[in-house]
Amino acid sequence: MLKKHLVIVHMDFCKNTWPVIYKLRTERGSGWLLKVGGCRVRLTVGKMNRVLIGGLLLLNIATVAVSKVSPAPAHVKFDSVDFKNVLRWMPPANCSNLRYDVQWKIYGDAQWRDVDGCQCVRKSHCDLSGVTSDLQEWYYARVRASSSSSSLNKSAWILSPRFSPRWDTKISAPLLRLNVSEQGIVVRVRTPQPVARKMQNSRLHVTLIYVVYLLNEAGKEEMFELLCCSGKFVMSKVEHRTKYCFQAQSVAELQGHRSARGPKKCITTT
């Protein structure tokens, strides 16, 4: 029965496209036009089954809604060095015009909070140091993408792994300063300022050990350990007019973290 009331005006072959349905009003009466890519199917109303028309309309609405959802970012995670806690993510492939919103919360809280300065931004990172500074807390962050201000155009929220500034930050190598004195070579070790400030201001002590390596031309190493932040030690057994080179490394024993070695610094005795 249904076929008697369908009149096909024009139809091309097409695939992998979504249907769109339009209502037509002409001098000859009203009707419906179904469009799929380059294909057009004109349907005369007559006694056509209303369920079919309703189904096509619902499909059209759903298609429009789905097509407006932005692709979501990926690999959302914290990158923390010396307690500078930066959230980073990977933009979707082949999408250069997206903007991003970032939110954060403390582990256990129900409420998400917007990150100031990280709403509707084009960059793929956000500094959350100001809101994730408590060493005793654990945090989450999440990111979504959009290509316009419309709520229909926003992606799903993508959640970061749980983050602790105490346990997850990486401590950089200490700074070395070398001087020659009558007693020998004075090696001064200085804590990076962000780490020193955090240790001084926080209620939670972070135990740091500095390892200083003495390098010689034969490739052998001699190792010295000192607690943060004792400041210096003197290497008294040195030869005259000899070059000595050093490197330093931070070790956070409680967290089990070791920094990379810092740059090599050299000095020649008199």
N, C-alpha and C positions, 0 to 999 in steps of 0.2 A: 504493500500500500504506500509506503513512504516514498519509493522511487518515483511515483507518478507526480509528485509535487516538487521534485528537484530539477532545475534547469541549469545545466552547465554552460556558461557563456564562453569561458576561456580558461585553459589550464595548461601550464608548462610543467616539466619535470623538475623537481628540486628536492633537496634533502638537507638534514641537519639545520633546519630553520624552524622557528616557532610560529604557530598560527596567530593571526590577528583578525578579529571580526568587526565589521563596521555595519551600522544600520543605514540603509539608503532610502531617500525620499525623492521621487521623481513625479512627473506629471501623470505617469501611468500607474502610480501607486508606490507602496513601500516594499522594501525587500532587505535582504542581508547579503553582504559581500565578505567572503572568507578569503584572506590573503595569507599565503605561506611563501615567504621569499619573493620570487618572481612569478608565483602561481596565483591565479585569481579564480575563485569559484563563486558564481552568483547563485543565491538560493532564493527562490520565490516563496513568499510566506504561505499563501493559500491555506491549506489544511495541514501544513507541516507540523510535525510533532514538536510541541513546545518544550519537551524535555531535552531534545537535541539542541535547540537554540539556547536554552539555559545552560546546558553543559558547555557549549562553545564559549559563551560569555564568561563563565567561571574560569575556563582554561585561559582565556585571554587576560583576565584580571590577574591570575596567578603568574602568568608568564611575564607580565609587566613588572610585578613585584619582585620576582626572582631576578630579572635582568638588571634591576637597579641596586642589588646588593654588591658592595665593593668587595674585592678579594682581601683576605686577612693577611696581616704580617706573619712572619715565622721566626723561630729561634729567639724568642723574647727571653732575655736573661740579664742578670747583673754582672757588671765588670768593675771590680773594686780594687783599687791600688792606693795604699796609704790612706784608707778610709774615705777616699773619694769614690762615691758609689754611683756609677753611671749605668743606667738601663739602656741596653742596645737591642735592636731587632733588625730582621732582614725584610726589606720591602718585597711585595709580590713581584714576580717576574713580569716584565713588559708593562709596568704601571708606574710611570714617572710623575703623574700629576696628582698623586694621593696626598692627603693630609692625615695627621695622626693625633689621637687623644690619649693621654696617659693618666692613669689613676693608681693610687697606692692604698695600702691598709696594713695595720699591725696584725700579725698572726693571732687569730682568735676573735678579732672584731668582725662585726657584720657589715659595718659601713665602709664603703669605698669613698675616697676623697680625690678630687681633681688635683693634679700637680700644677701649681702656678708656673706659667711660662711654657707649658707643654700641652696646650690645647690648640688643636687645629694647626699644627706645625708641619713643615715639610721635611725636617731633618729626621734621621732614623736613630736618634739617641736622645737621652734626657738625663740630666744630672739630678739625682734624688738625694744627694748628700745631706741637704738641709732637713729632710723629713725622715731620714733613716739613720740618724746619728747616735741613737741610744744603743750602746754595746750589749745591753741585756735583752734587747728585743729581737724578734724575728719578723720579717716583712714579706709582703707580696706586692707585686705590681702587675698591671695589665695594660694592653695596648689594643686599640682598634683603628681601622682605616676608614676613610671616606673620601669621595671625590666631589662632594658638595655639602651644603649645610642641611640638606634634607635628611630626616631621620630614616627614610626608606633606603638611603644610600650608604649606610654605615655597615661595616663588617661585624662579625662576631668579635667579642673580646677574647684576646689571647693572653693566657696567664703565664707569669714567670715562675720558675722554681722558687721555693722558699729561700730567703736570704737572711744571713746574719752578718753584720759588719764585723763582729768579733771573730767569727770562725772563718769567714769567706774572703776577707780582704787579703790582698797580697802586700807584703812589706817590701819596699825597695831597698837596695843596698845602701849602707851608710856612706857618708862622704869622708874621704881621707885627705889629711894635710900633713906634709912631711917637712921636717927641718933638721939640719945638722947642728949639733951642739958639742961641747967638750965631752959630754957624757956618751955621745953616740947619735943615733938617729931617733928623733922624737916623732912618734906616730900618733897623730890626733884623729880620733874617730868621732864624727858628728852625726847624730840622728837626723833623718829628714824632718823638716819642721812640722808638716802635718801629723806625723806619727808622734813627735815630741809633745805637741799640743794636746792630742787625743789622750796620751798617757797621763799628762798632767791634770787634765780637766775631768777625766772620767772617773767614776767610782769603781771601775773594774780594772785591776792591774793586768797589764799585758807584759809578760816576761819575754825580754829580748836578749839574745846573746849575739855578740859580734865576733865573727871569725875573720882574722886577718892572715893572709897568705903571703909569705916571703918567697919570691921567685928568684932562682938563680939561672945562670946561662946554661947550665947542664940539664935544665928541665926539672930539677928536683924542687920540692916545696917544703917550707917549714911553716907550721901553723901555730897561731896564737889565738887564744880565746879570752874575751873580757866581757863583763856584764855591762849591759846598757844601764846607765849612761856614765861610765866611769871616766870617759873622756880621752885618756892617752896612756901610752906605755913607751918605755925607752929601750931600744935595742942597743946594748952597750958593746957587744962583741962584733965590731966592724973593722974592716981593713981600710987603710988610707987610699984615696983616689980610686975608689971602687964604686961601681954603679949597683944600686939596690932597687928592686921593683916590688911593689905591693899591690894586692887586691883585697877587697873586703866583701863580706857577705853577712846578711841578717838572718838569724834563725829565731823563729817564734816557736819555742819548745812546746808550749801547751797546745798550740794549734797544729803543730807538725808541719809548719811552712818554712821553706828556705827560699830566700831571694836568689835571683841570678847574681853572679859576681859583678861588682862594679868595675869601672874602667881601670886599667892598669896605670899606676902612678910610680914614677921613678925619681931617684935622687942620687947624686954622686958625692961621696965623702971627700973631704979636703986632705 
